[in-house]
Amino acid sequence: MRSQCQIPRNVPANQNRSRGAVSPPPQGLPPILSIAERLHADHRFAGRGNTIAFIDSGFYAHPDLTTPRNRIVAYHDALHHKTLTEVPTPDESSWHGMMTSVVCAGNGALSEGRFHGLASEADVLLVKVGTLSRIKHDDIRAAIEWVVEHRQRYGVRILNISCGGDYEASYLTDPLSRVAEEAVRAGIVVVVAVGNAGHDPNHKIMPPASVPAVITVGGFDDAKDLRPGNHGLYHSSFGPTIDGLQKPEVMAPAIWLAAPILPDTPTAAQAALLASLAKAPDAQLQRLINENAGIDRELDAARDHDPYMIRNLVEIKRRDQKVISRHYKHVDGTSFSAPIVSSVVAQMLEANPALAPQQVKRILIQTAKRLPDVSTDIQGWGVVQPNAAVARAIDVRI
C-alpha cells in the first residue's frame, strides 16, 4: 500500500508546507495561501481539548508541533510494538507523516504563524506503520486496533489515515475494514484519504477508504484563487467501491498546500540555499554559491554567470522544486486533503465535544458545497465548509 500523496521528482525525503514568513514566490506565481484563508475557517476554534491520531509511514517532531508546547502525546511504532514519549531520529520514511500531521495540526512556528493548520492547538498521537515504500494491509489494521485500545489513555477523538491497503475488499469480510468500523463505533471519527488514481480507468477504492462508516476525502484544485468559479478537479480516486458504495463523501484542497521540509536533508539544504539567493543582492550571489558548494550542481556551474542569469536559474529551481521558503514547500495529494478535513473535525469537536462520529459525518455532508459541473460520483457532497460545519455543530442538540 502506498501513501496518498504525490511525490515530486528529486525530493529525497520531504515535501511539506506550513504558513510562514515566506520568501517571495517565484516570479509570476501567486503566493501560496494558508488553509484558513482558502477555506474561510472560523479562527475561534483550533481543535483545543482533542487528540488526533495519525497512522503513517513515519514522523518527525517538527517545531510546528512542539513549540511553544510539545503537543505530541506519544509515538508508537506499530511494526516493532513499542511506544515512546519522544519521536526517534528521523529517517527517509519520516517526511510523509510529518507533513500530514503538520498540515492538520501545525501552528506555523517556522512561518511566523502563517501556515498553520486549522487544528493548531490539538494534541497529536503519532503511529508509525511500515515505510514510505510499503505499508501492508494488515499492518494498518494492527495500527488501528492499537489506537482503539489506547484511545482513552490519550484522549483520541479523531484518527487520520493518509494511506491505503494492498487490495480491494468488501467491508463485510475484510479485517482492515471491520477494524475501521470498530474504531467509529468506539467513538473515533475516522478520516481517510481516497487516493490519487482518478486519472486511471481502474481507479479502485482501497480499504479503509472504502468503509461506509469512515469519512473518505477526495481532492480539488482551487488554483490558489479565492474568486468563485476558478476551481478545478484534482485526480483523486472515486467510487463506486467494490460493494457499490459512493466514495468519497467530501473534498478538500489537494494541491498548492504548504508543508514542512524535513530538516537535515539534501532537500532542506537546497531550499535554504535557494531562499537565501532569492533575497540576496547581486553582489552576494557568487559568494553564497561558493560557500554552499556541492548542494546544487547547476548553481555551482552557474556561479560565474551574470547576476540576472543566476536569478533566472534560482527562480526556475524554486518553481520546479516547489520551494516556498527555507522551511516549507508546496505539496499535493489526497494525503493532505484528509488531514484538512480532520482539522475541521477537531474544530467541530471543540465547539461541541458531545458530537458522535455519525453526527460529525452527517454535518460535514450537509454543509459541504458542491462544485458546479462536476459529477457527484467524483466529488460526493462537495467541498468542506469549516465555518458552516462548526456553526451546525454548535447548534446540534445532543
C-alpha positions in Angstrom: 0.0 0.0 0.0 1.1 3.5 -0.7 0.6 6.9 0.9 -1.9 9.1 -0.9 0.4 11.9 -1.9 2.2 12.9 -5.0 6.0 12.6 -4.5 7.8 15.2 -6.6 10.9 14.3 -8.6 14.3 14.8 -7.0 12.8 15.0 -3.5 14.8 12.7 -1.2 12.8 13.0 2.0 10.4 15.9 2.2 7.5 17.6 0.7 5.7 19.8 3.1 4.5 23.2 3.8 3.3 25.4 6.6 2.5 29.0 6.8 5.2 31.4 7.1 7.5 34.2 6.9 7.6 33.3 3.3 10.2 34.5 0.9 8.7 35.9 -2.3 7.2 33.3 -4.6 8.8 32.5 -8.0 8.1 35.4 -10.4 4.7 35.2 -12.0 3.2 32.7 -9.5 0.5 33.7 -7.0 1.6 33.2 -3.3 0.7 30.0 -1.5 -2.3 30.7 0.7 -2.9 29.2 4.2 -5.7 26.7 4.6 -7.6 29.1 6.8 -7.6 31.7 4.0 -8.6 29.2 1.4 -11.5 27.7 3.3 -12.5 30.8 5.2 -12.2 29.0 8.5 -13.5 30.1 11.9 -10.5 31.4 13.8 -12.1 31.0 17.2 -11.6 27.2 17.1 -8.2 25.4 16.9 -9.0 21.8 18.0 -8.5 22.5 21.7 -9.1 19.6 24.0 -8.8 17.0 21.3 -6.2 14.4 20.3 -5.8 13.5 16.7 -4.1 10.2 15.9 -2.2 9.8 12.7 -1.3 6.5 11.0 1.5 7.0 8.6 4.9 5.7 7.3 7.0 7.8 9.7 7.1 11.1 11.6 9.3 13.9 12.8 8.9 16.1 15.9 8.6 19.3 13.9 8.7 22.7 15.7 5.2 23.4 14.4 4.1 20.6 16.7 6.5 21.0 19.6 6.8 24.8 20.2 5.9 26.6 22.4 4.2 23.5 23.8 5.0 19.9 22.8 1.7 18.6 21.6 2.9 15.1 20.7 1.4 12.9 23.4 3.2 9.8 22.3 4.8 8.0 19.4 4.0 4.3 18.7 5.9 2.1 16.3 3.3 -0.5 15.3 5.8 -2.6 13.5 8.1 -3.1 16.5 5.3 -2.9 19.1 6.9 -0.1 21.2 5.6 3.2 22.5 7.9 6.1 23.2 7.4 9.6 24.7 9.8 11.1 22.1 9.9 10.7 18.3 13.1 8.9 17.2 15.7 10.4 14.9 14.1 10.8 11.5 14.8 8.5 8.6 13.8 8.5 4.9 10.3 7.5 5.8 9.7 10.4 8.2 8.7 13.1 5.8 5.2 11.9 4.8 3.7 11.6 8.3 5.5 14.8 9.3 3.7 16.6 6.5 0.2 15.2 7.2 0.4 15.9 10.9 1.6 19.4 10.4 -0.9 20.3 7.6 -3.6 19.3 10.1 -2.2 20.5 13.5 0.9 22.6 12.9 0.9 26.1 14.4 3.2 27.6 11.8 6.1 28.1 14.3 8.6 28.3 11.4 6.4 30.6 9.3 5.6 33.2 11.9 2.2 31.6 12.2 1.2 31.9 8.6 0.9 28.3 7.5 -0.9 26.9 10.5 -3.4 24.0 10.4 -7.0 24.5 11.5 -6.3 22.3 14.5 -3.2 24.2 15.6 -3.9 23.6 19.3 -4.9 20.0 19.2 -2.7 17.3 20.6 -1.4 14.5 18.3 -0.6 10.8 18.6 1.8 9.5 16.0 1.6 5.9 14.9 4.3 4.6 12.6 3.3 1.8 10.3 5.5 0.4 7.6 7.8 2.5 5.4 7.3 5.0 2.7 7.8 2.4 0.0 5.5 -0.2 1.6 2.7 -0.2 4.1 1.0 -3.5 4.4 -2.8 -4.0 4.6 -2.6 -6.0 7.9 -0.2 -3.5 9.4 -2.8 -0.7 9.0 -5.3 -3.0 10.7 -3.0 -3.6 13.6 -2.3 0.1 14.0 -6.0 0.9 14.1 -6.5 -1.7 16.7 -3.8 -0.2 18.8 -5.3 3.3 18.6 -8.7 1.9 19.6 -7.2 0.1 22.5 -5.4 3.2 23.8 -8.0 5.9 22.8 -9.0 6.7 26.3 -5.4 6.9 27.7 -4.5 9.6 25.0 -8.0 11.1 24.6 -8.2 10.2 20.9 -11.3 11.6 19.2 -10.1 11.7 15.6 -8.0 9.2 13.5 -6.4 10.4 10.3 -5.2 7.7 7.8 -3.4 9.1 4.7 -2.6 5.6 3.3 -4.4 2.7 1.9 -4.4 -1.1 1.8 -2.9 -3.5 -0.8 -6.1 -4.7 -2.4 -9.8 -4.1 -2.9 -12.0 -6.0 -0.4 -15.6 -6.0 0.8 -16.1 -4.2 4.1 -18.3 -7.1 5.1 -15.4 -9.5 5.3 -12.1 -7.6 5.2 -10.4 -7.5 8.6 -9.0 -4.0 8.0 -12.4 -2.6 7.0 -14.0 -4.2 10.1 -11.5 -2.7 12.4 -12.0 0.7 10.9 -15.7 0.4 11.6 -15.0 -0.7 15.1 -13.0 2.5 15.7 -16.0 4.5 14.6 -18.3 2.5 17.0 -15.8 3.2 19.7 -16.3 6.9 19.3 -13.5 7.9 17.0 -14.1 10.0 13.9 -12.0 8.2 11.2 -10.9 10.3 8.2 -9.2 8.6 5.2 -7.6 9.8 2.0 -9.3 8.4 -1.1 -6.2 8.1 -3.2 -4.8 9.7 -6.3 -5.8 7.4 -9.2 -8.8 9.3 -10.6 -7.0 9.7 -13.9 -6.7 5.9 -14.3 -9.5 3.9 -15.9 -9.3 1.4 -13.0 -9.5 3.9 -10.0 -10.1 1.4 -7.2 -11.0 2.5 -3.7 -8.9 0.5 -1.3 -9.7 -0.1 2.4 -10.1 1.6 4.7 -11.3 4.4 2.3 -14.0 2.0 1.1 -15.5 1.6 4.6 -19.0 3.1 4.9 -18.6 4.4 8.4 -15.4 6.4 7.8 -15.2 9.9 6.2 -13.4 9.4 2.8 -11.9 12.6 1.4 -11.2 13.5 -2.2 -9.3 16.5 -3.5 -9.9 19.6 -5.7 -7.7 22.3 -7.1 -8.6 25.9 -6.1 -5.7 27.2 -8.2 -4.7 29.4 -5.3 -7.5 31.7 -6.3 -10.3 32.7 -3.9 -12.6 34.0 -6.6 -15.7 31.8 -7.3 -15.7 29.7 -10.4 -11.9 29.2 -10.6 -11.8 25.8 -9.0 -10.9 22.6 -10.8 -10.5 18.9 -10.1 -7.6 17.0 -8.7 -7.1 13.5 -9.9 -8.4 11.8 -6.8 -9.9 8.4 -6.9 -13.6 7.9 -6.7 -16.2 5.1 -6.5 -18.2 3.1 -6.6 -16.5 0.8 -4.2 -16.4 -3.0 -4.6 -19.6 -3.0 -2.5 -21.2 -0.4 -4.8 -20.9 2.5 -2.3 -20.3 6.1 -3.2 -16.9 7.4 -2.2 -15.6 10.0 -1.4 -18.1 11.8 0.7 -16.4 15.2 0.7 -13.5 17.1 -0.8 -10.7 19.4 0.4 -7.8 21.2 -1.3 -5.3 18.7 -2.7 -2.7 20.9 -4.3 -0.7 24.1 -3.6 -0.6 23.1 0.1 2.2 24.4 2.3 4.0 21.7 4.3 7.3 21.5 6.1 10.6 20.3 4.8 12.3 17.5 6.7 15.4 19.2 8.4 18.9 18.0 7.8 18.2 16.5 4.3 19.5 17.5 0.9 16.1 18.9 0.1 16.3 21.2 3.2 19.8 22.3 2.3 18.8 23.1 -1.3 15.6 25.0 -0.1 17.7 27.1 2.3 20.2 28.0 -0.4 17.5 28.9 -2.9 15.7 31.1 -0.3 19.0 32.9 0.6 19.8 33.5 -3.1 16.4 34.9 -3.8 16.8 37.5 -1.0 20.5 38.3 -1.6 21.7 41.4 -3.5 23.6 40.8 -6.8 27.0 41.3 -5.2 26.5 38.4 -2.8 25.2 35.7 -5.2 28.6 34.3 -6.2 29.8 34.3 -2.6 26.7 32.4 -1.4 27.1 29.8 -4.1 30.8 29.3 -3.3 30.0 29.0 0.5 27.4 26.3 -0.3 29.3 24.4 -3.0 28.1 20.9 -3.5 24.5 21.5 -2.6 23.3 22.1 -6.2 25.4 21.2 -9.1 23.6 23.5 -11.6 24.1 26.5 -9.3 27.7 25.6 -8.8 28.2 25.6 -12.6 26.4 29.0 -12.9 28.4 30.8 -10.2 30.4 32.9 -12.7 27.4 33.9 -14.8 25.9 37.3 -14.8 23.6 38.0 -11.8 20.4 38.1 -13.9 21.2 34.6 -15.3 21.7 33.3 -11.8 18.5 34.8 -10.6 16.6 33.3 -13.5 18.0 29.9 -12.6 17.1 30.3 -8.9 13.5 31.2 -9.8 13.2 28.2 -12.2 14.6 25.9 -9.5 12.3 27.3 -6.8 9.4 26.7 -9.1 10.5 23.2 -10.1 11.4 22.2 -6.5 8.2 23.8 -5.1 10.1 25.9 -2.6 8.1 28.4 -0.6 10.8 29.3 1.9 13.8 27.7 3.6 11.3 25.7 5.8 8.4 24.9 3.6 7.5 23.5 0.2 4.1 23.1 -1.5 2.8 19.6 -1.9 -0.2 17.8 -3.4 -2.2 14.6 -2.9 -5.3 13.5 -1.1 -2.8 12.6 1.7 -3.2 16.3 2.6 -6.9 16.7 1.8 -7.7 14.2 4.6 -5.8 16.0 7.4 -7.5 19.2 6.4 -10.9 17.5 7.0 -9.5 16.0 10.2 -8.6 19.6 11.4 -12.2 20.7 10.6 -13.5 17.8 12.7 -11.3 19.0 15.6 -12.8 22.4 15.3 -16.3 20.9 15.4 -15.5 18.8 18.4 -14.0 21.7 20.3 -17.2 23.6 19.6 -19.4 20.7 20.7 -17.5 17.8 22.4 -20.6 15.7 22.7 -20.9 15.0 18.9 -20.8 11.4 18.0 -18.8 10.3 14.8 -22.1 9.7 12.9 -23.2 13.3 13.7 -19.8 14.7 12.6 -20.1 12.9 9.3 -23.6 14.0 8.7 -22.8 17.7 9.5 -19.8 17.6 7.1 -22.0 16.2 4.3 -24.9 18.6 5.0 -22.7 21.7 5.0 -20.4 20.8 2.1 -20.7 22.8 -1.1 -20.8 21.0 -4.5 -18.6 22.2 -7.3 -20.6 23.2 -10.4 -20.4 20.9 -13.4 -18.6 18.1 -11.6 -20.1 14.6 -11.3 -21.4 13.6 -7.9 -19.5 10.3 -8.3 -16.3 12.3 -8.2 -17.0 14.9 -5.6 -19.6 13.3 -3.3 -21.4 16.0 -1.4 -18.7 18.6 -2.3 -16.1 20.8 -0.6 -16.0 21.0 3.1 -17.1 24.3 4.6 -15.4 24.8 8.0 -17.5 27.8 9.1 -20.8 26.2 8.3 -19.8 22.9 9.8 -18.7 24.5 13.1 -21.9 26.6 13.2 -24.0 23.5 12.7 -22.0 21.6 15.3 -22.8 24.3 17.9 -26.5 24.1 17.1 -26.8 20.3 17.4 -28.9 19.2 20.3 -27.5 16.0 21.9 
